[in-house]
Amino acid sequence: MTLGAVLLLFVGWQLWWTDVVSDADAARVVASMEANPDEDIVSPDDAVPGDAFAVIRIPRFGADFARPLYEGTTYSILQRGIGHYSGTAMPGEVGNVAMAGHRTTYGKPFNKIATLGVGDVVLVETRKRYFVYRVTDSQIVEPTQVSVVLPVPDQPEAKPTEKLLTMTSCHPEFSARQRYVVHATLDASYSRQAGIPASVLEVNR
């Protein structure tokens, strides 16, 4: 087998097989969390790196889109799904719930991040509550601009007063040259017992 053929096989594995494995793992974890939320969803306050403490649903990405949110953003964690930047706010808190996810390979949970527009919903489901965030804006930044995940994005001296959420992923697709960033603000929250209105999951445009 030639070197070129080996490289093509490796690329194929990266682009396809890692998605297969990650998607299957995510589906299994989400199903378990939904079936036994009190046992299988870790309380956000108790989450340690590697723990799944929420489920992320983004209607714009499709009616079936559901991915675990893990504490931490290490390489191994992002291979499994969406990672929460340790030290940033937890869902529903004042500050910035910041998370990262792959745009290609390993299930590519944020593959469609650039399709998100103002008003789109990012639903965060924890053990006790549903938090509905709505997109306010997006930006493309250099990888070094880590200030986007500060409590008040890009304002290191500012004191947070809002309940924000930030999603980050690589940009452009198939490249890590820049970062695509989406910001959202908490719009509503509901108890698990009460459930969420069907309108929350509707895509209006």
Secondary structure, 3 states (H helix, E strand, C coil): CCHHHHHHHHHHHHHHHHHHHHHHHHHHHHHHHHHCHHHHCCCHHHCCCCCEEEEEECHHHCCCCCEEEEECCCHHHHCCCEEECCCCCCCCCCEEEEEECCCCCCCCCCCCHHHCCCCCEEEEECCCEEEEEEEEEEEEECCCCHHHHCCCCCCCCCCCCCEEEEEEEEECCCCCCEEEEEEEEEEEEEECCCCCCHHHHCCCC
